[in-house]
Amino acid sequence: MKKNIDRRTFIKSSSLAGLAGVVATNAMAGVVPHDLSSSKEHNESNNAELLFNKEGKFKIMQITDTHYVAGDTRSDRALKNVSQMLDLEKPDLVIHTGDAIFGKPAEPSMRQILEPISSRKIKFAV
Protein backbone atom coordinates (compact mmCIF):
# COMPACT_ATOMS: atom_id res chain seq x y z
CA MET A 1 0.00 0.00 0.00
CA LYS A 2 1.31 3.45 -0.90
CA LYS A 3 2.24 5.70 1.98
CA ASN A 4 1.77 8.87 -0.06
CA ILE A 5 -0.88 9.45 -2.68
CA ASP A 6 -1.05 12.27 -5.16
CA ARG A 7 -3.68 15.01 -4.94
CA ARG A 8 -5.75 13.67 -7.86
CA THR A 9 -6.02 10.20 -6.32
CA PHE A 10 -6.96 11.68 -2.96
CA ILE A 11 -9.68 13.88 -4.48
CA LYS A 12 -11.07 11.00 -6.55
CA SER A 13 -11.19 8.72 -3.50
CA SER A 14 -12.71 11.45 -1.34
CA SER A 15 -15.36 12.13 -3.98
CA LEU A 16 -16.40 8.49 -4.02
CA ALA A 17 -16.66 8.48 -0.23
CA GLY A 18 -18.67 11.71 -0.35
CA LEU A 19 -21.00 10.25 -2.97
CA ALA A 20 -21.65 7.26 -0.73
CA GLY A 21 -22.54 9.69 2.06
CA VAL A 22 -24.92 11.63 -0.19
CA VAL A 23 -26.67 8.46 -1.30
CA ALA A 24 -27.00 7.24 2.29
CA THR A 25 -28.25 10.62 3.49
CA ASN A 26 -30.79 10.83 0.67
CA ALA A 27 -32.07 7.37 1.46
CA MET A 28 -32.60 8.26 5.12
CA ALA A 29 -33.60 11.93 5.12
CA GLY A 30 -34.36 13.23 1.64
CA VAL A 31 -32.55 15.96 -0.27
CA VAL A 32 -32.32 19.67 0.49
CA PRO A 33 -35.00 21.30 -1.66
CA HIS A 34 -33.97 23.57 -4.52
CA ASP A 35 -36.08 26.47 -3.21
CA LEU A 36 -34.74 28.20 -0.10
CA SER A 37 -37.46 30.86 0.03
CA SER A 38 -39.18 29.61 3.18
CA SER A 39 -38.90 26.98 5.87
CA LYS A 40 -42.48 25.87 5.17
CA GLU A 41 -41.56 24.98 1.59
CA HIS A 42 -38.44 23.27 2.89
CA ASN A 43 -40.49 20.97 5.09
CA GLU A 44 -43.04 20.20 2.38
CA SER A 45 -40.48 19.31 -0.31
CA ASN A 46 -37.87 17.63 1.88
CA ASN A 47 -38.67 14.23 0.36
CA ALA A 48 -37.47 15.16 -3.14
CA GLU A 49 -36.13 12.18 -5.06
CA LEU A 50 -32.85 11.90 -6.92
CA LEU A 51 -33.63 10.44 -10.34
CA PHE A 52 -31.63 9.38 -13.38
CA ASN A 53 -32.11 11.58 -16.46
CA LYS A 54 -33.67 10.43 -19.75
CA GLU A 55 -30.34 8.93 -20.86
CA GLY A 56 -30.15 6.83 -17.68
CA LYS A 57 -27.39 8.97 -16.18
CA PHE A 58 -27.08 11.04 -13.01
CA LYS A 59 -24.51 13.84 -13.05
CA ILE A 60 -23.13 15.27 -9.81
CA MET A 61 -21.21 18.53 -9.91
CA GLN A 62 -18.97 19.49 -7.00
CA ILE A 63 -18.22 23.14 -6.29
CA THR A 64 -15.68 24.17 -3.68
CA ASP A 65 -13.70 27.17 -2.48
CA THR A 66 -15.94 29.88 -3.93
CA HIS A 67 -14.95 32.21 -1.05
CA TYR A 68 -18.01 34.35 -1.80
CA VAL A 69 -18.69 37.67 -0.03
CA ALA A 70 -22.08 39.32 -0.63
CA GLY A 71 -21.72 42.88 -1.90
CA ASP A 72 -18.02 42.54 -2.75
CA THR A 73 -17.45 43.06 -6.49
CA ARG A 74 -14.42 40.75 -6.32
CA SER A 75 -16.91 37.93 -5.72
CA ASP A 76 -18.79 38.57 -8.99
CA ARG A 77 -16.40 36.19 -10.74
CA ALA A 78 -17.44 33.33 -8.42
CA LEU A 79 -21.11 33.76 -9.38
CA LYS A 80 -20.20 33.95 -13.07
CA ASN A 81 -18.06 30.80 -12.81
CA VAL A 82 -20.80 28.85 -11.00
CA SER A 83 -23.38 29.91 -13.60
CA GLN A 84 -21.12 28.94 -16.50
CA MET A 85 -20.37 25.53 -15.00
CA LEU A 86 -24.08 24.86 -14.40
CA ASP A 87 -24.95 25.79 -17.98
CA LEU A 88 -22.11 23.70 -19.41
CA GLU A 89 -22.47 20.60 -17.24
CA LYS A 90 -26.25 20.55 -16.61
CA PRO A 91 -25.89 18.54 -13.38
CA ASP A 92 -28.68 16.63 -11.64
CA LEU A 93 -27.19 17.40 -8.20
CA VAL A 94 -24.69 20.04 -7.04
CA ILE A 95 -22.61 19.57 -3.91
CA HIS A 96 -20.86 22.65 -2.50
CA THR A 97 -18.09 21.26 -0.31
CA GLY A 98 -16.49 24.01 1.64
CA ASP A 99 -15.12 27.49 1.86
CA ALA A 100 -18.40 28.59 0.34
CA ILE A 101 -18.60 32.02 1.89
CA PHE A 102 -16.69 34.64 3.82
CA GLY A 103 -17.94 37.76 5.52
CA LYS A 104 -20.63 38.43 8.06
CA PRO A 105 -23.49 37.96 8.19
CA ALA A 106 -23.14 34.64 6.40
CA GLU A 107 -26.75 34.16 5.26
CA PRO A 108 -26.81 36.73 2.41
CA SER A 109 -23.58 35.32 0.98
CA MET A 110 -24.82 31.74 1.20
CA ARG A 111 -28.12 32.60 -0.46
CA GLN A 112 -26.39 34.49 -3.28
CA ILE A 113 -23.82 31.79 -4.08
CA LEU A 114 -26.58 29.15 -4.13
CA GLU A 115 -29.00 31.29 -6.18
CA PRO A 116 -27.70 30.19 -9.62
CA ILE A 117 -28.34 26.57 -8.56
CA SER A 118 -31.69 27.26 -6.94
CA SER A 119 -33.01 29.36 -9.82
CA ARG A 120 -32.28 26.46 -12.19
CA LYS A 121 -34.22 24.14 -9.87
CA ILE A 122 -31.22 21.85 -9.42
CA LYS A 123 -31.07 19.83 -6.21
CA PHE A 124 -28.07 20.64 -4.05
CA ALA A 125 -26.28 19.91 -0.80
CA VAL A 126 -23.81 22.03 1.15
N, C-alpha and C positions, 0 to 999 in steps of 0.2 A: 504494500500500500504506500502511495506517495505521501511524504511528509508535507510537502508544499504543493499547492495547486495554483494554477494561474487564475487571474481575475475572471476570465471568460468561463472557465469551468466552474468556478465558485458561483458566479451569477446564474449560470444554467441550472446548477444543482439547487440553488436557493429558490429559483423560480418554480421548479417542479415541486419542491416542498411547500411553497406558498400556494400553488394551485391545489394541492391536496387539502390544504387548510381551507381554501375558499369553497371547494366542493363539499367538505365536511360541514362547514358553517352553513352553507346554503341548505343542505339536507336537514339540518336541525332547526335553523332559525329563519330561513328566508333570506332575501337579498335586500340591501338598502334600496328604497325606491328611487326612481330617477327624478322625482319632483320633491324639492326640499321646502316648498312654500309654506307648509304648515304641519304641525305634529299630528293633527287629525288625519290628514292624507297619508302621513307616514304609517300610522297604525293600520289604516284601511288597506294599504297596498303592500304591506310588509311580507306578504306571501307570494311575491312575484316569482315566476319560474325562469330558470335559465334554459333556453331552448336552442337547439341546433338551427342554423339557417336553412334556406331552401336547398343548398348544395350539400347539406349534411355536415357542415363544419361549424365550429364555434371558435371565434377569434377573441383572444384576450390581449388587451393592450396594457402595458405597464407604463406608468408615468412616475418619475421620481425627481427629486431635487429641483422643483420649480422655484423655490425661494421667493414666493409671491408676496408683495406688499401692496395692499389696496391703496390707491391714490398716488402711488409712486410711478412716474412715467418710465422708469427703468424696468418696471415689471411688465410693461406692455408687450415686450418680446415674448415673455412666457405665455401669455394668453394667445398670441398669434401662433406660436409653435404648437401649443395644444390643439388649437383649432385646425391647423394644417395637418397634423398627425391624424386627427379624428376623420377629416375628410378623405385623406389618402388611404388609411387602413380600414375604415368602416368596421370598428370592433363591435362585438356583441356584449362585451364586458370590459370596463376600464378599472384598473386597480392603481390607485395613487399611493405609493409606498414610502413616503417620508420626505422630510424637509419641504413640505407642501407650502408652508407660509411662514412669514416673519412679520413682525410688527404687532402692535396692540391697538385696539382689540383684535383678536384673531378671527372672530366670526365674519366680518365683512371680507377679509382676504380669502377665507375658506370658501365662502359663497361665490365669490368672483372667479376663483380658479376652477371651481367645479361647474360654473355656469355653461361653458361650451359643451360639456358632457350632458348636463341636465337638459339644456334646450334641445338637444338632439334626441332626447328620450332614450339614452343609452344607460343601461344599468351600470352601477359603479360601487366600489368599496374603497375606503380610505384606511 
